[in-house]
Amino acid sequence: MKKKIFLCAVAMLLTMVSLVGCGGGTETEPSATPLPDTTALAEVRTKTQVGAWYSLWYDGTGPDSFWDTVTNDYGDPIPILYKPLLPDGTFGRYVSSDDAIIQFHLQEITKVGIDFLIFDQTNDIDAKNASGKTWINNNSVKMAKAIMKWNKVEGNRPIQYCSAVGTFASVDKATGQAYPAGAKKLNVIEEEAEKLYNRYIIKEWGNETNHVYVDGKPLLVVFTVTEQEWNEYKKTNETPYADKFALRFAVGHATEPGLWGWVIPKAQVTEDVVTINPGWYKDPHPLEKVYRNRGETYKTQWETILSSNITPNFIVINSINEYAEQTAIWPADTSDFPANHPIERWLNKDGEEDPYLYWNMTKEYIQKYRNGDVK
């Protein structure tokens, strides 16, 4: 009961602060209303885990190079003009399975305060590259093992992971027939949950030290399926492996609160999750674009979280390094962008090129959140 009264008091104070700050933009006399106790608010926010979507498909050269072969939904090539930060301090392309890259990413991701990664396996967990390798899942398993090893090293800030799957698996296991592109085949979720359970959860790297668990179950994000669709499907279908997971749901255009992705026009805080991104652009695509606006989009979404009287269980960032759809925050050189590029080069508010803009903002706002800052 004491905890409930305490949380209510914090919520009332935050609401009062919000009301004080909603004037018409002119300067006003300082309010006598006290700010909430930042120490107390910081204590409440310790329950929040910060996660981020993470892409593991940057692999190979030539026909296997995702950097060169990625296409949009219409089969047209999408040039990836970003040059990410490399371990030696230069900017350029990398291979996801490279040991030096894995260690560098874990080192820097934990430094900014991110608690877990969501491995993006939504485009078929066993998708094959031109060489016939299931490279995304191979890289994901390798990353999971690396996280386990990382967490065993004394002094390393711990980090966890979970996976996201979707309904884009290309072949129906029961019939051997290819699914239509993008078809919602909910049986795929059960099939892929079985793969995840056997490849991750029953292994050491899938225990509660290394994998995110919610209410005693490993977390699994499901893309392109709503909770309502899944519950309806379960009325007439057995889902023993999916039932072993705590499911969360993501859709293409996350305009409703409580979703874990994908395109985020604005931050909407719920008790479970608030999902944010710095921008999104995939052309040609009918979904509403989210423009970066020199960091203002990302700043606004973070400040929505700071000023909310709700403390979510999870803050989810889309993404660390999804360059094809241009949601990345990992430091990157964008100087190759042409002047008319729809998602602008990473420029700060002064119009200066800043490869570290979104990474530094992430670190700053996670710290503000942890410190109990309101805005």
SULBEL-V618876 format. One record per pair of residues at least 12 apart in sequence whose C-alpha atoms are under 8 Angstrom apart, sorted by the first residue. I is the first residue (numbers start at 1). J is the second residue. D is the distance in whole Angstrom. If there is no record, write none. Layout:
BEGIN
i:I j:J d:D
i:I j:J d:D
END
This chain:
BEGIN
i:7 j:44 d:8
i:10 j:36 d:7
i:10 j:40 d:8
i:10 j:41 d:7
i:10 j:309 d:8
i:11 j:309 d:5
i:11 j:310 d:7
i:12 j:309 d:8
i:13 j:35 d:7
i:13 j:36 d:6
i:14 j:35 d:8
i:14 j:36 d:7
i:14 j:307 d:7
i:14 j:308 d:7
i:14 j:309 d:5
i:14 j:374 d:8
i:15 j:308 d:8
i:15 j:309 d:6
i:16 j:33 d:8
i:17 j:33 d:7
i:17 j:35 d:7
i:18 j:307 d:7
i:37 j:372 d:8
i:38 j:371 d:7
i:38 j:372 d:5
i:38 j:373 d:6
i:39 j:371 d:7
i:39 j:372 d:6
i:40 j:372 d:8
i:41 j:371 d:8
i:41 j:372 d:5
i:42 j:369 d:7
i:42 j:370 d:5
i:42 j:371 d:5
i:42 j:372 d:4
i:42 j:373 d:8
i:43 j:372 d:8
i:44 j:311 d:7
i:45 j:311 d:6
i:45 j:369 d:7
i:45 j:370 d:6
i:45 j:372 d:7
i:46 j:370 d:7
i:47 j:313 d:6
i:48 j:311 d:7
i:48 j:312 d:6
i:48 j:313 d:5
i:48 j:314 d:5
i:48 j:315 d:7
i:49 j:114 d:8
i:49 j:115 d:6
i:49 j:116 d:8
i:49 j:313 d:6
i:49 j:314 d:5
i:49 j:315 d:6
i:50 j:113 d:8
i:50 j:114 d:5
i:50 j:115 d:5
i:50 j:116 d:7
i:50 j:314 d:6
i:50 j:315 d:5
i:50 j:316 d:6
i:50 j:317 d:8
i:51 j:114 d:6
i:51 j:115 d:6
i:51 j:116 d:5
i:51 j:117 d:5
i:51 j:118 d:7
i:51 j:314 d:7
i:51 j:315 d:6
i:51 j:316 d:5
i:51 j:317 d:6
i:52 j:114 d:7
i:52 j:116 d:7
i:52 j:117 d:5
i:52 j:118 d:6
i:52 j:316 d:5
i:52 j:317 d:4
i:52 j:318 d:6
i:52 j:319 d:6
i:52 j:320 d:6
i:53 j:117 d:6
i:53 j:118 d:4
i:53 j:119 d:6
i:53 j:120 d:7
i:53 j:316 d:8
i:53 j:317 d:6
i:53 j:318 d:5
i:53 j:319 d:5
i:53 j:320 d:6
i:53 j:321 d:8
i:54 j:117 d:6
i:54 j:118 d:6
i:54 j:119 d:5
i:54 j:120 d:6
i:54 j:319 d:6
i:54 j:320 d:5
i:54 j:321 d:6
i:54 j:322 d:7
i:55 j:119 d:6
i:55 j:120 d:6
i:55 j:320 d:8
i:55 j:321 d:6
i:55 j:322 d:6
i:56 j:96 d:5
i:56 j:97 d:8
i:56 j:119 d:7
i:56 j:120 d:7
i:56 j:136 d:6
i:56 j:139 d:6
i:56 j:140 d:6
i:57 j:96 d:6
i:57 j:135 d:7
i:57 j:136 d:5
i:57 j:139 d:8
i:58 j:94 d:7
i:58 j:95 d:5
i:58 j:96 d:5
i:59 j:94 d:7
i:59 j:95 d:5
i:59 j:96 d:6
i:59 j:97 d:7
i:59 j:135 d:8
i:60 j:95 d:7
i:63 j:130 d:6
i:64 j:129 d:6
i:64 j:130 d:5
i:64 j:131 d:7
i:67 j:79 d:8
i:67 j:80 d:6
i:67 j:93 d:8
i:68 j:80 d:7
i:70 j:324 d:7
i:72 j:282 d:7
i:72 j:283 d:7
i:72 j:284 d:8
i:73 j:285 d:8
i:78 j:324 d:7
i:79 j:324 d:8
i:80 j:323 d:6
i:80 j:324 d:6
i:81 j:334 d:7
i:81 j:336 d:6
i:81 j:337 d:6
i:82 j:323 d:7
i:82 j:332 d:6
i:82 j:333 d:6
i:82 j:334 d:5
i:82 j:336 d:7
i:83 j:332 d:5
i:83 j:333 d:5
i:83 j:334 d:7
i:84 j:330 d:7
i:84 j:331 d:6
i:84 j:332 d:4
i:84 j:333 d:6
i:85 j:330 d:7
i:85 j:331 d:6
i:85 j:332 d:6
i:85 j:333 d:8
i:86 j:101 d:7
i:87 j:100 d:7
i:87 j:101 d:7
i:87 j:104 d:6
i:91 j:332 d:7
i:91 j:333 d:6
i:96 j:139 d:7
i:97 j:139 d:6
i:97 j:142 d:7
i:97 j:143 d:8
i:102 j:143 d:7
i:102 j:146 d:8
i:103 j:146 d:8
i:106 j:147 d:8
i:106 j:150 d:8
i:110 j:157 d:6
i:110 j:158 d:7
i:110 j:159 d:7
i:111 j:157 d:8
i:112 j:359 d:8
i:112 j:362 d:7
i:112 j:363 d:5
i:112 j:366 d:7
i:113 j:363 d:7
i:113 j:366 d:7
i:113 j:367 d:8
i:114 j:159 d:8
i:115 j:158 d:7
i:115 j:159 d:5
i:115 j:160 d:6
i:116 j:159 d:5
i:116 j:160 d:4
i:116 j:161 d:5
i:116 j:162 d:8
i:116 j:212 d:7
i:117 j:159 d:8
i:117 j:160 d:6
i:117 j:161 d:5
i:117 j:162 d:6
i:118 j:161 d:6
i:118 j:162 d:5
i:118 j:163 d:5
i:118 j:164 d:6
i:119 j:140 d:7
i:119 j:161 d:7
i:119 j:162 d:6
i:119 j:163 d:5
i:119 j:164 d:6
i:120 j:163 d:6
i:120 j:164 d:5
i:120 j:165 d:7
i:121 j:136 d:7
i:121 j:137 d:7
i:121 j:163 d:7
i:121 j:164 d:6
i:121 j:165 d:5
i:121 j:166 d:7
i:122 j:164 d:6
i:122 j:165 d:4
i:122 j:166 d:4
i:122 j:167 d:7
i:122 j:168 d:7
i:122 j:222 d:8
i:122 j:223 d:7
i:123 j:165 d:7
i:123 j:166 d:6
i:123 j:167 d:8
i:123 j:168 d:5
i:123 j:169 d:6
i:124 j:165 d:7
i:124 j:166 d:7
i:124 j:167 d:7
i:124 j:168 d:6
i:124 j:169 d:4
i:124 j:170 d:7
i:125 j:137 d:6
i:125 j:165 d:7
i:125 j:169 d:7
i:125 j:192 d:7
i:126 j:169 d:8
i:127 j:169 d:8
i:127 j:170 d:8
i:141 j:199 d:8
i:141 j:200 d:7
i:144 j:161 d:7
i:144 j:200 d:8
i:144 j:205 d:6
i:144 j:206 d:8
i:144 j:210 d:8
i:145 j:205 d:6
i:147 j:159 d:7
i:147 j:160 d:7
i:147 j:161 d:8
i:147 j:205 d:8
i:147 j:210 d:7
i:148 j:204 d:8
i:148 j:205 d:5
i:148 j:209 d:8
i:148 j:210 d:6
i:151 j:209 d:8
i:151 j:210 d:7
i:159 j:210 d:7
i:160 j:209 d:7
i:160 j:210 d:5
i:160 j:211 d:5
i:160 j:212 d:6
i:161 j:210 d:7
i:161 j:211 d:5
i:161 j:212 d:6
i:162 j:211 d:6
i:162 j:212 d:6
i:162 j:218 d:8
i:162 j:219 d:6
i:162 j:220 d:6
i:162 j:221 d:8
i:163 j:219 d:8
i:163 j:220 d:6
i:163 j:221 d:6
i:164 j:220 d:6
i:164 j:221 d:4
i:164 j:222 d:6
i:164 j:223 d:7
i:165 j:189 d:7
i:165 j:192 d:7
i:165 j:220 d:8
i:165 j:221 d:6
i:165 j:222 d:5
i:165 j:223 d:6
i:166 j:188 d:8
i:166 j:189 d:7
i:166 j:222 d:6
i:166 j:223 d:5
i:166 j:224 d:6
i:166 j:225 d:8
i:167 j:182 d:7
i:167 j:183 d:7
i:167 j:184 d:6
i:167 j:185 d:6
i:167 j:186 d:6
i:167 j:188 d:6
i:167 j:189 d:7
i:167 j:223 d:7
i:167 j:224 d:7
i:167 j:225 d:8
i:168 j:181 d:7
i:168 j:182 d:6
i:168 j:183 d:7
i:168 j:184 d:7
i:168 j:185 d:8
i:168 j:188 d:8
i:169 j:188 d:7
i:172 j:188 d:8
i:184 j:224 d:8
i:184 j:225 d:8
i:186 j:225 d:8
i:186 j:230 d:7
i:186 j:233 d:7
i:189 j:222 d:8
i:189 j:242 d:7
i:190 j:239 d:6
i:190 j:240 d:8
i:190 j:241 d:6
i:190 j:242 d:5
i:191 j:241 d:8
i:193 j:241 d:6
i:193 j:242 d:5
i:193 j:245 d:8
i:194 j:241 d:5
i:194 j:242 d:7
i:197 j:241 d:7
i:201 j:218 d:7
i:213 j:246 d:8
i:214 j:246 d:6
i:215 j:246 d:8
i:217 j:244 d:6
i:217 j:245 d:5
i:217 j:246 d:5
i:218 j:244 d:7
i:218 j:245 d:5
i:218 j:246 d:6
i:219 j:245 d:6
i:219 j:246 d:5
i:219 j:247 d:6
i:219 j:248 d:7
i:220 j:245 d:6
i:220 j:246 d:6
i:220 j:247 d:5
i:220 j:248 d:6
i:221 j:247 d:6
i:221 j:248 d:5
i:221 j:249 d:6
i:221 j:250 d:7
i:221 j:260 d:7
i:222 j:247 d:7
i:222 j:248 d:6
i:222 j:249 d:5
i:222 j:250 d:6
i:223 j:249 d:6
i:223 j:250 d:5
i:223 j:251 d:6
i:223 j:252 d:8
i:224 j:249 d:8
i:224 j:250 d:6
i:224 j:251 d:4
i:224 j:252 d:6
i:225 j:249 d:6
i:225 j:250 d:7
i:225 j:251 d:6
i:226 j:249 d:6
i:226 j:250 d:7
i:226 j:251 d:7
i:227 j:248 d:8
i:227 j:249 d:6
i:248 j:260 d:7
i:249 j:261 d:8
i:250 j:262 d:6
i:253 j:287 d:7
i:253 j:288 d:8
i:256 j:268 d:8
i:257 j:269 d:7
i:257 j:270 d:7
i:257 j:274 d:8
i:258 j:270 d:6
i:258 j:272 d:7
i:258 j:273 d:6
i:258 j:274 d:7
i:259 j:273 d:7
i:259 j:274 d:8
i:259 j:275 d:7
i:260 j:273 d:7
i:260 j:274 d:8
i:260 j:275 d:6
i:260 j:316 d:7
i:261 j:275 d:6
i:261 j:318 d:7
i:262 j:318 d:7
i:263 j:277 d:8
i:263 j:280 d:6
i:263 j:290 d:8
i:264 j:276 d:6
i:264 j:277 d:6
i:264 j:279 d:8
i:264 j:280 d:8
i:264 j:290 d:7
i:265 j:288 d:8
i:265 j:289 d:8
i:265 j:290 d:6
i:266 j:301 d:6
i:267 j:301 d:5
i:267 j:302 d:8
i:267 j:304 d:7
i:267 j:305 d:7
i:268 j:304 d:8
i:269 j:304 d:8
i:269 j:305 d:7
i:269 j:308 d:7
i:269 j:310 d:7
i:269 j:312 d:7
i:270 j:310 d:7
i:270 j:311 d:8
i:270 j:312 d:6
i:271 j:310 d:6
i:271 j:311 d:6
i:271 j:312 d:4
i:271 j:313 d:6
i:272 j:312 d:5
i:272 j:313 d:5
i:272 j:314 d:6
i:273 j:312 d:5
i:273 j:313 d:6
i:273 j:314 d:5
i:273 j:315 d:6
i:273 j:316 d:7
i:274 j:305 d:8
i:274 j:312 d:7
i:274 j:314 d:7
i:274 j:315 d:5
i:274 j:316 d:6
i:275 j:315 d:6
i:275 j:316 d:5
i:275 j:317 d:6
i:275 j:318 d:7
i:276 j:298 d:7
i:276 j:301 d:6
i:276 j:302 d:8
i:276 j:315 d:8
i:276 j:316 d:6
i:276 j:317 d:5
i:276 j:318 d:6
i:277 j:298 d:6
i:277 j:301 d:8
i:277 j:317 d:6
i:277 j:318 d:5
i:277 j:319 d:7
i:277 j:327 d:6
i:278 j:290 d:8
i:278 j:291 d:8
i:278 j:292 d:6
i:278 j:295 d:7
i:278 j:297 d:6
i:278 j:298 d:4
i:278 j:318 d:8
i:278 j:327 d:6
i:278 j:328 d:8
i:278 j:329 d:7
i:278 j:358 d:8
i:279 j:291 d:5
i:279 j:292 d:5
i:279 j:297 d:7
i:279 j:298 d:7
i:279 j:326 d:7
i:279 j:327 d:5
i:279 j:343 d:8
i:280 j:292 d:8
i:280 j:325 d:6
i:280 j:326 d:5
i:280 j:327 d:5
i:281 j:325 d:5
i:281 j:326 d:6
i:281 j:327 d:8
i:281 j:342 d:8
i:281 j:343 d:7
i:282 j:324 d:7
i:282 j:325 d:5
i:282 j:326 d:7
i:291 j:343 d:6
i:292 j:343 d:7
i:292 j:344 d:7
i:293 j:344 d:8
i:294 j:344 d:8
i:294 j:346 d:7
i:294 j:347 d:6
i:294 j:348 d:6
i:294 j:349 d:6
i:294 j:351 d:8
i:295 j:347 d:8
i:295 j:348 d:7
i:295 j:349 d:8
i:295 j:357 d:8
i:295 j:358 d:7
i:299 j:361 d:8
i:302 j:365 d:7
i:303 j:375 d:6
i:306 j:368 d:8
i:306 j:369 d:6
i:306 j:373 d:7
i:306 j:374 d:5
i:306 j:375 d:5
i:307 j:374 d:5
i:307 j:375 d:6
i:326 j:343 d:8
i:329 j:358 d:5
i:329 j:359 d:5
i:329 j:362 d:8
i:330 j:356 d:8
i:330 j:358 d:7
i:330 j:359 d:6
i:331 j:355 d:5
i:331 j:356 d:5
i:331 j:357 d:7
i:331 j:358 d:7
i:331 j:359 d:6
i:332 j:355 d:5
i:332 j:356 d:7
i:333 j:346 d:8
i:333 j:354 d:8
i:333 j:355 d:5
i:334 j:346 d:6
i:334 j:355 d:7
i:335 j:353 d:8
END
